[in-house]
Amino acid sequence: MLDTITLRKPEEAEDIARLILQSHDTARVFALHGDLGAGKTTLIKAFCKALGVADRTSSPSFAIVNEYRTGTGDPLYHFDLYRLKATEELDGIGFDEYLDSGAYCFIEWPELAEGHLPPEALHVRIEVSASGVRTLLLG
């Protein structure tokens, strides 16, 4: 099943994140695909806000993973795998343990981790039109 959602402006991101969370309420691993500047970090920040994260959120470009707490106190993990060069580096950060924790895991640049992602991971592909409108393909 593939869902398509249109994101016309960044202000809509939180509502769209809430909609995705509600319509995929059992999903805990979200793999976000898209070109540089497509809006992966913006969407993950919106997911965090929708889940009640009060901390300031940012892309973990250099740290690889940031941990936040949801409004219920549960951990939430935000990964940015852009700088990793080999799948073996995932073992060094305990990637599989994060995925197996049952916590929300949002992953930017998940291509390197494809073999590690559970089959039920929700893949979100972000395509950007020439006018800047984003199309989110979920499946």
C-alpha positions in Angstrom: 0.0 0.0 0.0 1.4 3.4 -1.0 0.0 6.6 0.4 0.6 10.0 -1.3 0.5 13.2 0.7 1.2 16.7 -0.7 3.1 19.2 1.5 2.8 22.7 0.0 4.5 24.7 2.7 6.6 24.0 5.8 3.9 25.2 8.1 1.8 22.1 7.1 4.5 19.7 8.3 3.3 19.2 11.8 -0.3 18.4 10.7 1.0 16.0 8.1 3.3 14.4 10.6 0.4 13.9 13.0 -1.7 12.4 10.1 1.1 10.0 9.3 1.5 8.9 12.9 -2.3 8.4 13.3 -2.7 6.5 10.1 0.4 4.3 10.8 0.0 4.0 14.5 2.0 0.8 14.9 5.0 2.1 13.0 8.1 2.8 15.1 10.8 2.9 12.4 10.5 5.6 9.8 13.0 5.7 6.9 13.1 9.1 5.2 14.4 9.2 1.6 15.0 12.3 -0.5 17.6 14.5 -2.0 19.6 17.1 0.0 17.2 19.9 0.9 14.1 17.8 0.3 12.8 18.4 3.8 13.7 15.2 5.7 14.9 17.1 8.8 11.9 19.4 8.7 9.5 16.5 8.6 11.4 14.7 11.5 11.2 17.9 13.6 7.4 17.9 12.9 7.2 14.3 14.0 9.0 15.2 17.2 6.7 18.1 17.8 3.6 16.0 17.1 4.9 13.4 19.6 5.4 16.0 22.3 9.2 16.5 22.2 9.9 19.7 24.1 13.7 19.8 23.5 15.1 21.8 20.6 15.6 19.4 17.7 18.2 19.4 15.1 19.8 17.1 12.5 22.4 14.8 14.1 24.7 15.3 11.1 27.9 14.9 13.1 26.6 12.9 16.2 24.8 10.4 13.8 22.0 10.0 16.4 20.1 12.4 18.7 17.9 11.2 21.5 14.8 13.1 22.6 12.0 12.3 25.0 8.4 12.3 23.8 5.6 14.0 25.8 5.1 10.7 27.6 8.8 10.4 28.6 9.6 7.7 26.1 12.8 7.9 24.1 12.8 8.9 20.4 15.8 8.5 18.2 16.7 10.7 15.2 19.5 9.3 12.9 21.3 11.0 10.1 23.4 8.3 8.3 24.7 10.7 5.5 28.3 10.7 6.8 28.6 6.9 7.2 30.5 5.1 4.5 30.0 1.4 5.4 27.3 -0.7 7.0 29.9 -1.9 9.6 29.7 1.6 11.1 26.1 0.9 12.1 27.4 -1.8 14.5 29.6 0.8 16.1 26.7 3.0 17.1 24.5 0.1 18.2 22.0 0.8 15.4 20.2 -2.6 15.6 19.6 -2.1 19.4 18.0 1.2 18.7 15.7 -0.3 16.1 14.8 -3.2 18.4 14.0 -0.9 21.4 10.4 -0.4 20.4 11.1 3.4 20.5 10.3 5.7 17.6 13.3 5.8 15.2 13.4 8.4 12.4 16.2 7.8 9.9 17.6 10.3 7.4 19.6 8.7 4.5 18.5 5.1 5.3 19.9 3.6 2.2 23.1 2.3 3.9 20.9 0.6 6.5 18.5 -1.1 4.2 19.6 -4.6 5.4 19.1 -3.6 9.0 15.6 -2.1 8.7 12.7 -4.2 9.9 10.2 -5.2 7.2 7.5 -3.1 8.9 9.6 0.1 8.7 7.6 2.9 7.1 9.5 4.4 4.1 8.7 8.0 3.4 10.1 9.2 0.0 10.1 13.0 -0.4 10.0 14.3 -4.0 10.3 18.1 -4.6 8.7 19.7 -7.7 10.2 22.7 -9.5 7.7 24.9 -7.6 8.9 23.6 -4.2 5.9 21.5 -3.5 6.8 18.2 -1.7 5.1 14.9 -2.5 5.4 12.3 0.3 5.2 8.7 -0.9 4.6 6.4 2.1 4.9 2.6 1.9 
